[in-house]
C-alpha cells in the first residue's frame, strides 16, 4: 500500500487516481461542496499517481489562482506534464 492507503498494483493505481481526481472535481465545481484548496489537494494526490487529467487540473488552478496563488510558470510546467 502507498501512503494514501491505496494498493500498489498498476491497474488499482490507475482506477484510484481517477476516483481521487473525481473527488477534486466535486470539491472544485459543486457549489454545496466547493472548496478549491481541498480540490487542489485531491488533484495533487491523483497527479502523484500519474493521472494526466489531474495534472491539467492543477495547471488550470495555478493559472486562474483557484485555491492557491496564481503562478503562470507552474501552470505551464503542469500543462507540459499532462
Residue pairs with C-beta under 8 A, 6 or more apart in sequence:
1 7
1 8
2 8
2 13
4 16
4 20
4 45
6 12
6 13
6 16
6 49
7 13
7 16
13 49
13 50
14 49
14 51
16 49
17 46
17 49
17 50
17 51
17 54
18 46
18 51
18 53
20 42
20 45
20 46
20 49
20 51
20 54
21 42
21 43
21 46
21 51
21 53
21 54
21 57
23 42
24 38
24 39
24 40
24 41
24 42
24 43
24 46
24 54
24 57
25 39
25 57
26 33
26 39
27 33
27 34
27 35
27 36
27 38
27 39
27 42
28 34
28 36
28 39
28 57
28 61
28 66
28 67
35 67
36 61
36 66
36 67
36 68
37 67
37 68
38 67
39 57
39 61
39 66
39 67
40 58
40 61
40 66
40 67
40 68
42 54
43 54
43 55
43 57
43 58
43 61
44 54
44 58
45 54
46 53
46 54
47 54
47 55
47 58
47 78
47 81
52 81
52 82
53 82
55 78
55 79
55 81
55 82
56 78
56 79
56 82
58 78
59 74
59 75
59 76
59 77
59 78
59 79
59 82
60 66
60 75
61 67
61 68
62 68
62 70
62 71
62 72
62 74
62 75
62 78
63 70
63 72
63 75
64 70
